[in-house]
């Protein structure tokens, strides 16, 4: 079935190859036979992944020019480190772009949300956690129903915010908190009920209490007096806000928002203390086999910290002029961080080396970051804007999402990739907006571990995704646009715009036509 070009024969002959953080990807030099131009094409392969990951899964096959935003990518969306939430986990995607226009849509306000604190994709649906500031209001979880409609799944706790969300063991967990809105220059909420608990969704709008993380009197009053340094809301009281949830090596980890320390969930209502990196954290992420913490204590106490097991942490370096680190994203195989007070993104180049990748307009703070359809996007404060990274130190403004008048700060706090689009949550409008650029199709269900047959197909007016011989998702209509994907970049296997692939691949095929559903099913049956 495969094409009989030199590159096509090479791909067909290639047997099982393992990709990991210590091995380079495979590159095939550009050849015109590898360009798909404006026609149909297919990618077919077998991929093996482990169940428990200590890194993002990464990309499978890519031929993409990031400067022109032109080409195709097949891989996985993972979203650890999107400020408070682990937004995506093992979600297969197939995307194309030819440098076209970006299209934003307002997807409405979940309930009475002022801040969309987290967005998370689970079992084919998009979920949002809210901060709602009224005296009798509490934080809710909402499920997106399309258009501008959101279904209320209730309040797990009595506090004002559902801060963080993550999927672990194919179950949805949320962390609750008492958000101090004065930190965003808004009126403080009269609901001062403490949170600090984690809940598991059991269906039918019901939530199971999984326990409360606690400081357990580890720190003295003198410690906290030294740490406050003018930051709003700090106290030596018990943890009242779960600031982040992240899944690392199959385990759920949590960190507080106004306190220090990291905790691991060990079932029931048990949380195990995993040490203190030496400063307050804003976010956690994964990269290169490590759980990471984003330093956020002011007075140049930013920086990035690596978990070394037990209660041990090490410093991976600080970024020049940075007081606070807010987010992580793996882009082009490198870790990137979003920072305050100059709204710069820094790239980690190993050891203690961080490279300045430029400032986002005239903004002050970079919050949520996500890789979407080949490009890195980031949200900002104080104008609530979204920027696209165009290489070097160049950032291109995409749109201001929050235009609430007469406020000091507007934030793009949360992001998630869902149904082929990038979704962003804001403060203080409390709205969610979606971006479509190029065309992308996503399988919004965590891919099962082990060997899986995967195929991405451009067929006439749509893109299609197949898993184990079955059509599982397809894109919206490609329209009348030609979608010329030609570029002079190499074909990359095991690498793309997100990160290097962590797993094994075999029987990789690139076809200059759309494989039929029957052909894909036969390939799966023959290889299974």
Secondary structure, DSSP 4 states (H G I P E B T S, - for coil): ----SHHHHHHHH---EEE-TTSPPEEE---GGG--TTS-EEEEEEEEE-SS-SS---EEEEEEETTTTEEEEEEEE--TTBTTB---SSEEEEEEEES--EEEEEEEE-TT-SEEEEEEEETTEEEEEEE--STT----EEEEEETTEEEE---SSSSSEEEEEEEETTEEEEEEE---GGGGTSPPPS------EEEEEEETTEEEEEEE---TT-S-HHHHHHHHTT-TT--SSPP-BEEEEEEETTEEEEEESSS--EEEE-STT-EEE----SS-EEEEEEETTEEEEEEB-STT---EEEEEETTEEEE----TT-SEEEEEEEETTEEEEEEESS-EEEEE-STT-EEEEEE-TT-SEEEEEEEETTEEEEEEESB-EEEEE-STT-EEEEEE----SS-S-BEEEEEEEETTEEEEEEESS-EEEEEEESEEEEE-SPPPSEEEEEEEEEETTEEEEEETTEEEEEPSP-TT-------SSPEEES--SS----EEEEEEEEESS---HHHHHHHHHHH-
